[in-house]
Amino acid sequence: MKILLIYPRHSQYTFEKYTMLFNLMPLGLPWLASVTPADDEVSIIDENIQKINFEEEVDLVGINALTSNVRRAYQISDIFRSKGIPTIIRSG
C-alpha cells in the first residue's frame, strides 16, 4: 500500500502572526510512519516546505492539521477524494 501523509500549509496571515509557533511540523506524522508495517510505502509532505503532487498515485492519504490550517486540510482531502482516494484527517 502506498500512503501519503500530509501536513497542510498555514495561511500567510497565520504564518506571519505566529511564525515561532508553527515553525516545526507536529511529530504525529513521523510517528505514524514509523509504526506503519514495513511492506507499506509511506511518504510525508510538509506543504509549508514542498508542494503536493496531486497526480501521484497513492492508496491512502492521511492529513494532520491544526485549527489554523484545517480549512486547507479539507481542500486537500476534497481533491484526493474526487479521485477516489480515501483520506483521513486528524485535527487538534
N, C-alpha and C positions, 0 to 999 in steps of 0.2 A: 504494500500500500504506500502511495506517495502522499505525504501530509505536508501542508504548508501552514506554518504558524506565523501570524502577523501581529505586530504592534502598530496601530494606526498613527498617522501623523497628528500633531496638535495644530489647531488653528493658529494663524500668525499672531493674532491678538493674545491668545492664551500663552503662546510660547514666549512672546516678548515680556508679558507681565510676570510670568512665573519661571523664567529661564532656569533658575537654580533648582526648582522643584522637579522639573521634567527632564533634566539632563541625562538621566540613566533609565534604560529600559527596565521595567519590572522583571524580577527573576523567575516569574511563573512560567514563561515560555521555555527558557533553557532547562528548567527543572522538568517540565512536561516532556521535552525532547529526550532528556536523559532516562526517563522511565518508560519510554516507548519501546516495544520489542525491537530487537536488533535487526530483524528482517524487514522492518519498515524504513522507508527513506523519509527523513524529516529535514525541512528547510525552515529557517527563521528569517523573517524580514522585519526590520525596524524601518517603517516608512519615513521616519524623520531623517534617515540616512540614505536609503535607497528606494527606488521606485518598485512598485509591484508589477509583475508581468501577468496581466490578467489572461493572457493567451497560454500560459504554462498549463500543461495537463497535470492535474492533481486529482486525488481521490477524495480528499477531505481538507477543509480549511478551518483552522482554529484561530480566533481573534481574541486578544486580551486587551481590554480597553479600560480607561478611567472615565469618570463622568465627563471630564473635559474633552475627550475625543470619541465618545460613544456614538455621536452622530456620524462621524467618519466610518466607524466600525459597521454601522448599519448600511452605509453606502457600499462598502467593500463586500459585505455579505450579500446584498442585493445583486451585485454584478456576478458573483460566483454562483449564486442560486439560480440566476437566469440561465446559466449554462448547465444546470442540473447537478452542480457540485454541492454536496451538503456542507453547511457551515455551522460552527458553534461559536457563540460569543460569550465571553465571561467579562462582566463589568463589575468594578468595585474598587 
